[in-house]
Amino acid sequence: MDKLDELAVFVAVVQHGSLAAAARTLRRSPAAVTRTLAALEKRFGSLLIERTTRRLAPTPAGMTLFERAKKLLDEYQQALNAITDNQLSGQLRLTAPVQFGRRHVAPLLLAFMEHYPDIQIELQLNDGYQDLIEQGLDMALRIGQLRDSSLVAVSVGSVQRLLVASPDYLTRMGTPGSPAALAHHSLIASVSQAAGKEWRFSSAGVQERVRLTPRLIVNEVETQLLAARAGKGIARLLSYQVYDDLQTGSLCEILPDYRSTAVPVQLVRQNVKYMPARVRAFWDLALARLPELGCLQTNKPRKNKIQAN
């Protein structure tokens, strides 16, 4: 095995504190990582990693090697980046929530592919939490507060939860004047909202709770939107999810004073000193384009706010 490659394996083991996590990041088998570590320790004639049942930790000799190896690898990557900045290739792996990814990340990637034909792209659309290190991902689009403070995150905007209904529904059933009035309306809820059994609202420091008895419970956003557009009830969705409908008038916002607190939308990557050129290229593009989206500007006036009758 190449000596630099051995050092890269060793550095990954120390950084992640786990053979399995290092293997996932490097896209190798745990057995291969174990063999590489054993060979490196044999060559140095010294124990480099203390192994316990819960975690791996470098010995004093291992920490000395780690610091020098990381500096060497960083300088090597920097030299490669300087040579290949204009010859971008390799694989770019990222993840985003399903609807946001379909509407906004995928079109950005398609434009990116036109400029960089030698870069292979893997986009994982998933509403669940995807660990960048565990999954070997280069970056993610995240909605909400970060769980992992070791990641680098840059805000590209924010979103809120809004109450929406179709003009037809509001004409037939009337417009609620307060959260409490929702009890007399047909509600469309997600599975997670239904499991919570209530919607919580806040306005001018006053907290209100509405017990949920949804007429329709759906496990994905597009069907909630379909039902709301068809006049089947009132839905509570994120502002980016209903942005286009509010602009066209197919849905109207109700109780605008009871929007939820804005939550950040962030572009997230691993905290590495030198990003590969292919990752940097898309990172820079996304940071330039995503903040321009109207659906991520919560302070921007929205069309079709409906007050109570």
DAPE-V599018 format. One record per residue. N is the residue number from 1. RES is the residue in three letters. SS is DSSP state (h for helix, s for strand, l for the rest). BURIAL is + if it has 9 or more other C-alpha atoms within 8 Angstrom, else -. D_FIRST is the distance of its C-alpha to the first C-alpha in Angstrom with 2 decimals. Layout:
BEGIN
n:N res:RES ss:SS burial:BURIAL d_first:D_FIRST
n:N res:RES ss:SS burial:BURIAL d_first:D_FIRST
END
This chain:
BEGIN
n:1 res:MET ss:l burial:- d_first:0.00
n:2 res:ASP ss:l burial:- d_first:3.80
n:3 res:LYS ss:h burial:- d_first:6.29
n:4 res:LEU ss:h burial:- d_first:8.56
n:5 res:ASP ss:h burial:- d_first:6.81
n:6 res:GLU ss:h burial:+ d_first:6.80
n:7 res:LEU ss:h burial:+ d_first:10.29
n:8 res:ALA ss:h burial:+ d_first:11.26
n:9 res:VAL ss:h burial:+ d_first:10.85
n:10 res:PHE ss:h burial:+ d_first:12.84
n:11 res:VAL ss:h burial:+ d_first:15.38
n:12 res:ALA ss:h burial:+ d_first:15.95
n:13 res:VAL ss:h burial:+ d_first:16.71
n:14 res:VAL ss:h burial:+ d_first:19.14
n:15 res:GLN ss:h burial:- d_first:20.74
n:16 res:HIS ss:h burial:+ d_first:21.45
n:17 res:GLY ss:l burial:+ d_first:22.21
n:18 res:SER ss:l burial:+ d_first:20.92
n:19 res:LEU ss:h burial:+ d_first:17.86
n:20 res:ALA ss:h burial:- d_first:19.60
n:21 res:ALA ss:h burial:+ d_first:20.40
n:22 res:ALA ss:h burial:+ d_first:16.92
n:23 res:ALA ss:h burial:+ d_first:15.72
n:24 res:ARG ss:h burial:+ d_first:18.65
n:25 res:THR ss:h burial:+ d_first:18.06
n:26 res:LEU ss:h burial:+ d_first:14.45
n:27 res:ARG ss:l burial:- d_first:15.72
n:28 res:ARG ss:l burial:+ d_first:13.49
n:29 res:SER ss:l burial:- d_first:14.93
n:30 res:PRO ss:h burial:+ d_first:15.90
n:31 res:ALA ss:h burial:- d_first:14.58
n:32 res:ALA ss:h burial:- d_first:10.94
n:33 res:VAL ss:h burial:+ d_first:11.58
n:34 res:THR ss:h burial:+ d_first:13.36
n:35 res:ARG ss:h burial:- d_first:10.78
n:36 res:THR ss:h burial:+ d_first:8.30
n:37 res:LEU ss:h burial:+ d_first:11.54
n:38 res:ALA ss:h burial:- d_first:12.67
n:39 res:ALA ss:h burial:- d_first:9.84
n:40 res:LEU ss:h burial:+ d_first:10.41
n:41 res:GLU ss:h burial:+ d_first:14.11
n:42 res:LYS ss:h burial:- d_first:14.02
n:43 res:ARG ss:h burial:- d_first:12.60
n:44 res:PHE ss:h burial:- d_first:15.31
n:45 res:GLY ss:l burial:- d_first:17.85
n:46 res:SER ss:l burial:- d_first:19.22
n:47 res:LEU ss:l burial:+ d_first:19.66
n:48 res:LEU ss:l burial:+ d_first:18.30
n:49 res:ILE ss:s burial:+ d_first:19.55
n:50 res:GLU ss:s burial:+ d_first:22.96
n:51 res:ARG ss:s burial:- d_first:23.14
n:52 res:THR ss:l burial:- d_first:26.54
n:53 res:THR ss:l burial:- d_first:27.93
n:54 res:ARG ss:l burial:- d_first:28.47
n:55 res:ARG ss:l burial:- d_first:25.81
n:56 res:LEU ss:s burial:+ d_first:22.82
n:57 res:ALA ss:s burial:+ d_first:23.48
n:58 res:PRO ss:s burial:+ d_first:21.78
n:59 res:THR ss:l burial:+ d_first:23.31
n:60 res:PRO ss:h burial:- d_first:24.78
n:61 res:ALA ss:h burial:+ d_first:21.77
n:62 res:GLY ss:h burial:+ d_first:19.54
n:63 res:MET ss:h burial:+ d_first:21.89
n:64 res:THR ss:h burial:- d_first:21.76
n:65 res:LEU ss:h burial:- d_first:17.98
n:66 res:PHE ss:h burial:+ d_first:18.30
n:67 res:GLU ss:h burial:- d_first:21.01
n:68 res:ARG ss:h burial:- d_first:19.33
n:69 res:ALA ss:h burial:+ d_first:15.95
n:70 res:LYS ss:h burial:+ d_first:17.99
n:71 res:LYS ss:h burial:- d_first:20.07
n:72 res:LEU ss:h burial:- d_first:17.26
n:73 res:LEU ss:h burial:+ d_first:15.72
n:74 res:ASP ss:h burial:+ d_first:19.34
n:75 res:GLU ss:h burial:- d_first:20.10
n:76 res:TYR ss:h burial:- d_first:17.13
n:77 res:GLN ss:h burial:+ d_first:18.26
n:78 res:GLN ss:h burial:+ d_first:21.78
n:79 res:ALA ss:h burial:- d_first:21.13
n:80 res:LEU ss:h burial:- d_first:19.58
n:81 res:ASN ss:h burial:+ d_first:22.59
n:82 res:ALA ss:h burial:- d_first:24.97
n:83 res:ILE ss:h burial:- d_first:23.78
n:84 res:THR ss:h burial:+ d_first:23.57
n:85 res:ASP ss:l burial:- d_first:26.65
n:86 res:ASN ss:l burial:- d_first:28.65
n:87 res:GLN ss:l burial:- d_first:26.05
n:88 res:LEU ss:l burial:+ d_first:25.41
n:89 res:SER ss:l burial:+ d_first:23.28
n:90 res:GLY ss:s burial:- d_first:21.06
n:91 res:GLN ss:s burial:+ d_first:22.31
n:92 res:LEU ss:s burial:+ d_first:24.93
n:93 res:ARG ss:s burial:+ d_first:25.73
n:94 res:LEU ss:s burial:+ d_first:28.95
n:95 res:THR ss:s burial:+ d_first:31.76
n:96 res:ALA ss:s burial:+ d_first:35.52
n:97 res:PRO ss:l burial:+ d_first:38.67
n:98 res:VAL ss:h burial:+ d_first:39.94
n:99 res:GLN ss:h burial:- d_first:43.10
n:100 res:PHE ss:h burial:+ d_first:42.02
n:101 res:GLY ss:h burial:+ d_first:38.83
n:102 res:ARG ss:h burial:+ d_first:40.87
n:103 res:ARG ss:h burial:- d_first:43.53
n:104 res:HIS ss:h burial:+ d_first:41.75
n:105 res:VAL ss:h burial:+ d_first:37.93
n:106 res:ALA ss:h burial:+ d_first:37.71
n:107 res:PRO ss:h burial:+ d_first:40.12
n:108 res:LEU ss:h burial:+ d_first:38.18
n:109 res:LEU ss:h burial:- d_first:34.96
n:110 res:LEU ss:h burial:- d_first:36.86
n:111 res:ALA ss:h burial:- d_first:38.04
n:112 res:PHE ss:h burial:+ d_first:34.55
n:113 res:MET ss:h burial:+ d_first:33.27
n:114 res:GLU ss:h burial:- d_first:35.94
n:115 res:HIS ss:h burial:- d_first:34.63
n:116 res:TYR ss:l burial:+ d_first:30.87
n:117 res:PRO ss:l burial:- d_first:30.51
n:118 res:ASP ss:l burial:- d_first:26.73
n:119 res:ILE ss:s burial:+ d_first:26.07
n:120 res:GLN ss:s burial:+ d_first:25.74
n:121 res:ILE ss:s burial:- d_first:27.65
n:122 res:GLU ss:s burial:- d_first:27.83
n:123 res:LEU ss:s burial:+ d_first:30.99
n:124 res:GLN ss:s burial:- d_first:31.74
n:125 res:LEU ss:s burial:+ d_first:35.46
n:126 res:ASN ss:l burial:+ d_first:36.15
n:127 res:ASP ss:l burial:- d_first:38.94
n:128 res:GLY ss:l burial:- d_first:37.06
n:129 res:TYR ss:l burial:- d_first:34.83
n:130 res:GLN ss:l burial:- d_first:31.22
n:131 res:ASP ss:l burial:- d_first:28.76
n:132 res:LEU ss:h burial:+ d_first:26.51
n:133 res:ILE ss:h burial:+ d_first:23.64
n:134 res:GLU ss:h burial:+ d_first:24.07
n:135 res:GLN ss:h burial:+ d_first:24.44
n:136 res:GLY ss:l burial:+ d_first:21.79
n:137 res:LEU ss:l burial:+ d_first:24.67
n:138 res:ASP ss:l burial:+ d_first:24.99
n:139 res:MET ss:s burial:+ d_first:28.71
n:140 res:ALA ss:s burial:+ d_first:31.89
n:141 res:LEU ss:s burial:+ d_first:35.62
n:142 res:ARG ss:s burial:+ d_first:37.36
n:143 res:ILE ss:s burial:+ d_first:41.08
n:144 res:GLY ss:l burial:- d_first:42.24
n:145 res:GLN ss:l burial:- d_first:41.17
n:146 res:LEU ss:l burial:- d_first:37.50
n:147 res:ARG ss:l burial:- d_first:36.35
n:148 res:ASP ss:l burial:- d_first:33.30
n:149 res:SER ss:l burial:- d_first:34.20
n:150 res:SER ss:l burial:- d_first:30.59
n:151 res:LEU ss:l burial:+ d_first:30.47
n:152 res:VAL ss:s burial:+ d_first:31.84
n:153 res:ALA ss:s burial:- d_first:34.96
n:154 res:VAL ss:s burial:- d_first:37.45
n:155 res:SER ss:s burial:+ d_first:40.77
n:156 res:VAL ss:s burial:+ d_first:41.84
n:157 res:GLY ss:s burial:+ d_first:45.14
n:158 res:SER ss:s burial:+ d_first:46.75
n:159 res:VAL ss:s burial:+ d_first:48.53
n:160 res:GLN ss:l burial:+ d_first:51.39
n:161 res:ARG ss:s burial:+ d_first:52.83
n:162 res:LEU ss:s burial:+ d_first:56.04
n:163 res:LEU ss:s burial:+ d_first:58.78
n:164 res:VAL ss:s burial:+ d_first:59.56
n:165 res:ALA ss:s burial:+ d_first:61.96
n:166 res:SER ss:l burial:+ d_first:63.41
n:167 res:PRO ss:h burial:+ d_first:66.73
n:168 res:ASP ss:h burial:- d_first:68.26
n:169 res:TYR ss:h burial:+ d_first:67.40
n:170 res:LEU ss:h burial:+ d_first:68.82
n:171 res:THR ss:h burial:- d_first:71.97
n:172 res:ARG ss:h burial:- d_first:72.56
n:173 res:MET ss:h burial:- d_first:71.54
n:174 res:GLY ss:l burial:+ d_first:72.07
n:175 res:THR ss:l burial:+ d_first:69.76
n:176 res:PRO ss:l burial:+ d_first:69.01
n:177 res:GLY ss:l burial:+ d_first:70.19
n:178 res:SER ss:l burial:- d_first:68.12
n:179 res:PRO ss:h burial:+ d_first:65.18
n:180 res:ALA ss:h burial:- d_first:67.75
n:181 res:ALA ss:h burial:+ d_first:69.22
n:182 res:LEU ss:h burial:+ d_first:65.97
n:183 res:ALA ss:h burial:+ d_first:67.22
n:184 res:HIS ss:h burial:- d_first:69.72
n:185 res:HIS ss:l burial:+ d_first:67.22
n:186 res:SER ss:l burial:+ d_first:64.78
n:187 res:LEU ss:s burial:+ d_first:61.27
n:188 res:ILE ss:s burial:+ d_first:57.94
n:189 res:ALA ss:s burial:+ d_first:55.08
n:190 res:SER ss:s burial:+ d_first:51.41
n:191 res:VAL ss:h burial:+ d_first:50.41
n:192 res:SER ss:h burial:- d_first:49.08
n:193 res:GLN ss:h burial:+ d_first:52.33
n:194 res:ALA ss:h burial:+ d_first:54.41
n:195 res:ALA ss:h burial:- d_first:52.54
n:196 res:GLY ss:h burial:- d_first:53.49
n:197 res:LYS ss:l burial:+ d_first:57.10
n:198 res:GLU ss:s burial:+ d_first:58.08
n:199 res:TRP ss:s burial:+ d_first:57.62
n:200 res:ARG ss:s burial:- d_first:57.87
n:201 res:PHE ss:s burial:+ d_first:59.47
n:202 res:SER ss:s burial:+ d_first:60.31
n:203 res:SER ss:s burial:- d_first:62.77
n:204 res:ALA ss:l burial:- d_first:64.40
n:205 res:GLY ss:l burial:- d_first:63.01
n:206 res:VAL ss:s burial:- d_first:64.56
n:207 res:GLN ss:s burial:- d_first:62.32
n:208 res:GLU ss:s burial:+ d_first:63.24
n:209 res:ARG ss:s burial:+ d_first:61.86
n:210 res:VAL ss:s burial:+ d_first:62.64
n:211 res:ARG ss:s burial:- d_first:62.27
n:212 res:LEU ss:l burial:+ d_first:60.58
n:213 res:THR ss:l burial:- d_first:62.24
n:214 res:PRO ss:l burial:+ d_first:60.37
n:215 res:ARG ss:l burial:- d_first:61.93
n:216 res:LEU ss:s burial:- d_first:58.52
n:217 res:ILE ss:s burial:+ d_first:55.10
n:218 res:VAL ss:s burial:+ d_first:52.07
n:219 res:ASN ss:l burial:- d_first:48.34
n:220 res:GLU ss:l burial:- d_first:47.32
n:221 res:VAL ss:h burial:+ d_first:48.68
n:222 res:GLU ss:h burial:- d_first:49.69
n:223 res:THR ss:h burial:- d_first:52.15
n:224 res:GLN ss:h burial:+ d_first:53.64
n:225 res:LEU ss:h burial:+ d_first:54.20
n:226 res:LEU ss:h burial:- d_first:55.71
n:227 res:ALA ss:h burial:+ d_first:58.12
n:228 res:ALA ss:h burial:+ d_first:59.09
n:229 res:ARG ss:h burial:+ d_first:59.79
n:230 res:ALA ss:l burial:- d_first:61.92
n:231 res:GLY ss:l burial:+ d_first:64.09
n:232 res:LYS ss:l burial:+ d_first:63.11
n:233 res:GLY ss:l burial:+ d_first:62.73
n:234 res:ILE ss:s burial:+ d_first:61.21
n:235 res:ALA ss:s burial:+ d_first:57.44
n:236 res:ARG ss:s burial:+ d_first:55.48
n:237 res:LEU ss:s burial:+ d_first:52.38
n:238 res:LEU ss:s burial:+ d_first:50.13
n:239 res:SER ss:h burial:+ d_first:51.60
n:240 res:TYR ss:h burial:+ d_first:48.87
n:241 res:GLN ss:h burial:+ d_first:49.43
n:242 res:VAL ss:h burial:+ d_first:53.14
n:243 res:TYR ss:h burial:+ d_first:53.11
n:244 res:ASP ss:h burial:- d_first:53.80
n:245 res:ASP ss:h burial:+ d_first:56.50
n:246 res:LEU ss:h burial:+ d_first:58.26
n:247 res:GLN ss:h burial:+ d_first:58.28
n:248 res:THR ss:h burial:- d_first:59.76
n:249 res:GLY ss:l burial:+ d_first:62.16
n:250 res:SER ss:l burial:+ d_first:61.01
n:251 res:LEU ss:l burial:+ d_first:60.49
n:252 res:CYS ss:s burial:+ d_first:62.30
n:253 res:GLU ss:s burial:+ d_first:61.23
n:254 res:ILE ss:s burial:+ d_first:63.61
n:255 res:LEU ss:l burial:+ d_first:64.06
n:256 res:PRO ss:h burial:+ d_first:62.09
n:257 res:ASP ss:h burial:- d_first:62.98
n:258 res:TYR ss:h burial:+ d_first:60.85
n:259 res:ARG ss:l burial:+ d_first:57.47
n:260 res:SER ss:l burial:+ d_first:54.67
n:261 res:THR ss:l burial:- d_first:53.04
n:262 res:ALA ss:l burial:+ d_first:50.52
n:263 res:VAL ss:s burial:+ d_first:46.85
n:264 res:PRO ss:s burial:+ d_first:44.04
n:265 res:VAL ss:s burial:+ d_first:41.84
n:266 res:GLN ss:s burial:+ d_first:38.54
n:267 res:LEU ss:s burial:+ d_first:35.39
n:268 res:VAL ss:s burial:+ d_first:32.52
n:269 res:ARG ss:s burial:+ d_first:28.89
n:270 res:GLN ss:l burial:+ d_first:26.25
n:271 res:ASN ss:l burial:- d_first:26.86
n:272 res:VAL ss:l burial:- d_first:24.09
n:273 res:LYS ss:l burial:- d_first:24.87
n:274 res:TYR ss:l burial:- d_first:23.63
n:275 res:MET ss:l burial:- d_first:24.06
n:276 res:PRO ss:l burial:- d_first:22.27
n:277 res:ALA ss:h burial:+ d_first:24.98
n:278 res:ARG ss:h burial:+ d_first:25.53
n:279 res:VAL ss:h burial:+ d_first:26.24
n:280 res:ARG ss:h burial:+ d_first:28.44
n:281 res:ALA ss:h burial:- d_first:30.40
n:282 res:PHE ss:h burial:+ d_first:31.46
n:283 res:TRP ss:h burial:- d_first:31.99
n:284 res:ASP ss:h burial:- d_first:34.39
n:285 res:LEU ss:h burial:- d_first:36.15
n:286 res:ALA ss:h burial:+ d_first:36.71
n:287 res:LEU ss:h burial:+ d_first:38.03
n:288 res:ALA ss:h burial:- d_first:40.43
n:289 res:ARG ss:h burial:- d_first:41.71
n:290 res:LEU ss:h burial:+ d_first:41.84
n:291 res:PRO ss:h burial:+ d_first:44.30
n:292 res:GLU ss:h burial:- d_first:46.70
n:293 res:LEU ss:l burial:- d_first:47.17
n:294 res:GLY ss:h burial:- d_first:50.70
n:295 res:CYS ss:h burial:+ d_first:49.64
n:296 res:LEU ss:h burial:+ d_first:47.64
n:297 res:GLN ss:l burial:+ d_first:50.59
n:298 res:THR ss:l burial:+ d_first:52.54
n:299 res:ASN ss:l burial:- d_first:55.25
n:300 res:LYS ss:l burial:- d_first:56.10
n:301 res:PRO ss:l burial:- d_first:59.38
n:302 res:ARG ss:l burial:- d_first:59.06
n:303 res:LYS ss:l burial:- d_first:61.56
n:304 res:ASN ss:l burial:+ d_first:63.64
n:305 res:LYS ss:s burial:+ d_first:64.13
n:306 res:ILE ss:s burial:+ d_first:66.97
n:307 res:GLN ss:l burial:- d_first:69.31
n:308 res:ALA ss:l burial:+ d_first:71.31
n:309 res:ASN ss:l burial:- d_first:74.50
END
